Amino acid sequence: MASIDAAVWFAVSYGVFLLFVAHVLDRLARRTAARTNAWRSGGFTYHEDHDAWICPEDQWLWPISFDPDNRVMRYRAAPTVCNACPVKGTCTTSEHGRQVGRNVDPWPNSEAERFHRGIACVVVVLALVWPLAVMFQNRTVLELTMLGGATAAIALGSWPLWSHLRGSPAGFPDHVKVEGLDETVAAHLAATASVARRRTDYGSDRRAEAIAVHTEEHPGFGAPTQTGVETGMTKGPTVRNLFENRWSAFEKDTDVQEPSAGSSRWKKR
């Protein structure tokens, strides 16, 4: 049996090692992306059977729109629920309800994720180049068979890493409206401006001018009493002064007799 050159063994081993490194890099990038998405969702849990999120306070966020440019599905909670939530300050500052996004495409589904996948694919290419380069040298049939089998095994093992190139985008969801990021931001700005322009139903909030104050003589005391309201400093007698005047008049009109010292009520038994 003919011996196999050490260079052939080294090329095969090096190619398999680079394939392993490519898968490790892809796994680490995927784990980092999963942690980032979990941090962005704020501890919310996605339920695929309902196509909705549920927050830590056990409230649901339902789909509202789909962004075809960024391939993101957007979900939002009811504003009445979020505005009354006791932990709203730690969740969102929006008055329109908490919003959460979800990428509809599988990994890798963003530019950063595809960049990391591209790095893994470059490592795979290097793993294939070395055995192929050794095959073009003066090799025996056994060595060529070994190098060819290693090259095919490396190519087959790297096939899952090329999914971002061969995967077709998912179709648009039919149960929600298609809305881009610019349209979503414009809608939020319009809603915020509408709330800022909204005025209350109380006439005093809409009245900018001061209300005139009219005084008239009280039938019992002859003191001027206030019949209107004036913005700024209030003129005329206060409520406390009117009470004191009324009580003084009551004491003058009432004859209060003190019990005598010789009364039986004060006798000692």
C-alpha positions in Angstrom: 0.0 0.0 0.0 1.4 3.3 -1.0 2.2 5.8 1.7 0.3 9.1 1.9 2.4 12.3 2.0 2.3 14.4 5.3 1.3 17.5 3.3 -1.9 15.7 2.3 -2.7 14.9 5.9 -2.0 18.4 7.0 -4.2 19.9 4.2 -7.1 17.6 5.2 -6.7 18.3 8.9 -6.4 22.0 8.4 -9.5 22.1 6.2 -11.6 20.3 8.8 -10.3 22.5 11.5 -11.3 25.7 9.6 -14.7 24.3 9.0 -15.1 23.8 12.8 -13.9 27.3 13.4 -16.5 28.7 10.9 -19.3 26.9 12.7 -18.1 28.2 16.1 -18.0 31.8 14.9 -21.5 31.5 13.5 -22.8 30.0 16.7 -21.3 32.8 18.8 -22.7 35.4 16.5 -26.1 33.9 16.7 -26.0 33.7 20.4 -25.0 37.4 20.6 -27.9 38.3 18.3 -30.3 36.4 20.4 -29.2 38.2 23.6 -29.5 41.6 21.8 -33.0 40.8 20.6 -33.9 39.7 24.1 -32.6 43.0 25.5 -34.5 45.0 22.9 -37.7 43.2 23.7 -37.4 44.2 27.4 -38.2 40.7 28.8 -41.3 40.3 26.6 -42.2 36.7 25.5 -43.2 36.0 21.9 -46.0 33.4 21.3 -45.8 32.0 17.8 -49.2 30.3 18.0 -50.9 33.7 18.6 -48.3 35.9 16.7 -48.2 38.2 19.6 -46.0 39.3 22.5 -46.8 39.2 26.2 -45.2 41.7 28.6 -44.0 40.9 32.2 -47.3 42.4 33.5 -49.3 39.7 31.6 -50.6 42.1 28.9 -50.7 41.3 25.1 -49.1 43.2 22.2 -50.7 42.5 18.9 -49.4 43.1 15.3 -50.2 46.5 13.8 -48.0 46.8 10.7 -45.2 45.2 8.6 -42.1 47.1 7.4 -41.2 45.6 4.0 -37.9 47.5 3.8 -36.5 46.3 7.1 -38.4 43.0 7.1 -39.8 43.8 10.6 -43.2 43.1 12.1 -44.3 45.6 14.6 -46.5 44.9 17.7 -48.1 47.4 20.0 -50.1 47.3 23.3 -53.3 49.2 24.0 -52.5 52.8 25.1 -55.1 52.6 27.8 -53.3 49.6 29.3 -49.8 51.0 29.1 -50.7 54.5 30.4 -52.3 52.9 33.5 -49.5 50.4 34.1 -47.7 50.9 37.4 -44.3 50.1 35.8 -44.7 52.3 32.7 -41.8 54.5 33.7 -39.4 51.5 33.4 -40.9 50.3 30.1 -41.8 53.1 27.7 -42.3 56.9 27.5 -44.7 56.7 24.7 -48.4 57.7 25.2 -49.5 55.4 22.4 -48.5 52.1 24.0 -45.3 50.0 24.1 -44.1 48.8 20.7 -42.0 45.8 20.0 -40.5 44.7 16.6 -39.7 41.2 15.3 -37.7 40.1 12.3 -39.8 37.9 10.1 -36.8 36.3 8.4 -34.7 33.6 10.0 -31.1 34.1 11.1 -29.3 36.0 9.7 -31.9 38.7 9.1 -30.0 42.0 9.6 -27.0 43.6 8.0 -24.8 43.0 11.1 -25.9 39.3 11.3 -25.1 38.8 7.7 -21.7 40.4 8.2 -20.9 37.8 10.8 -22.2 35.0 8.6 -20.0 36.3 5.8 -16.9 36.0 8.1 -17.8 32.4 8.7 -18.2 31.8 4.9 -14.7 33.3 4.3 -13.2 30.8 6.8 -15.0 28.0 4.9 -13.5 29.2 1.6 -10.0 29.1 3.2 -10.8 25.5 4.4 -11.6 24.5 0.8 -8.7 26.3 -0.9 -6.0 24.4 0.9 -7.0 20.8 -0.1 -7.7 22.0 -3.6 -4.3 23.6 -3.9 -2.6 20.3 -2.7 -4.6 18.3 -5.3 -2.9 20.2 -8.2 0.5 18.9 -7.2 2.0 15.6 -8.3 -0.2 13.2 -6.2 -1.0 9.6 -6.4 -4.5 8.3 -7.0 -4.9 7.5 -3.3 -3.9 11.0 -2.3 -6.2 12.5 -4.8 -9.1 10.4 -3.6 -8.4 11.4 0.0 -8.1 15.1 -0.9 -11.3 15.0 -3.0 -13.3 13.3 -0.3 -12.1 15.8 2.3 -13.0 18.7 0.0 -16.5 17.2 -0.6 -17.0 16.7 3.1 -16.0 20.3 3.9 -18.3 21.7 1.2 -21.2 19.5 2.5 -20.5 20.6 6.1 -20.5 24.3 5.2 -23.7 24.2 3.2 -25.9 25.4 6.1 -23.7 28.5 6.4 -24.7 29.7 2.9 -28.4 29.9 3.8 -28.4 33.7 3.8 -27.5 33.5 0.1 -29.9 30.9 -1.1 -32.8 31.7 1.3 -35.8 33.5 -0.3 -37.5 36.3 1.7 -40.8 35.5 3.3 -44.0 36.9 1.9 -45.8 39.9 3.2 -48.3 39.1 6.1 -51.8 39.6 4.9 -53.5 40.3 8.3 -51.6 43.6 8.9 -51.0 46.7 6.9 -47.7 47.4 5.1 -46.1 50.4 6.6 -42.5 51.6 6.3 -40.4 53.1 9.0 -40.8 56.6 7.7 -44.5 56.3 7.6 -44.6 54.9 11.2 -42.5 57.8 12.5 -44.7 60.3 10.6 -47.8 58.8 12.1 -46.4 59.0 15.6 -45.4 62.7 15.1 -48.9 63.5 13.8 -50.5 61.8 16.8 -48.2 63.6 19.3 -49.0 67.0 17.6 -52.7 66.2 17.8 -52.5 65.5 21.5 -50.6 68.7 22.1 -53.2 70.8 20.2 -56.1 69.1 22.0 -57.9 71.5 24.4 -60.1 70.7 27.3 -63.9 71.1 27.5 -63.7 73.6 30.3 -64.5 77.2 29.3 -62.1 78.6 31.9 -59.2 76.8 30.2 -59.9 78.4 26.9 -60.6 81.9 28.2 -57.5 84.0 28.1 -58.9 87.3 29.3 -59.6 88.2 33.0 -63.2 88.1 34.4 -64.5 91.4 35.8 -65.3 91.5 39.5 -68.6 93.2 40.6 -69.4 94.1 44.3 -72.7 94.9 45.9 -73.9 95.9 49.3 -74.8 93.0 51.6 -78.3 93.5 53.0 -77.3 92.6 56.5 -73.9 94.2 57.0 -73.5 96.8 54.3 -70.1 95.3 53.5 -69.2 94.8 49.8 -69.3 91.1 48.8 -67.6 89.5 45.8 -69.9 88.2 43.0 -67.2 87.3 40.4 -63.7 85.9 40.1 -60.7 87.9 39.1 -57.4 86.5 37.9 -54.5 87.6 40.1 -55.1 89.2 43.5 -58.7 88.9 44.9 -60.4 92.1 46.0 -63.2 92.5 48.6 -63.8 90.7 51.9 -62.7 87.1 52.3 -64.8 84.2 53.5 -63.2 84.4 56.9 -64.1 88.1 57.3 -67.7 87.5 56.3 -67.9 84.7 58.9 -66.5 86.9 61.6 -68.9 89.7 60.8 -71.8 87.4 60.9 -70.8 85.8 64.2 -70.3 89.2 65.8 -73.7 90.3 64.8 -75.1 87.1 66.2 -73.5 87.7 69.6 -74.9 91.2 69.8 -78.4 90.2 69.0 -78.4 87.2 71.5 -78.7 87.8 75.2 -76.5 85.2 76.9 -76.9 85.0 80.7 -74.3 83.6 83.0 -75.5 81.3 85.8 -75.5 83.1 89.2 -73.2 82.1 92.0 -76.1 81.3 94.3 -77.7 79.0 91.8 -78.4 75.5 92.9 -76.4 74.3 90.0 -73.2 75.6 91.5 -74.0 74.6 95.1 -71.7 72.2 96.8 -73.3 69.1 98.1 
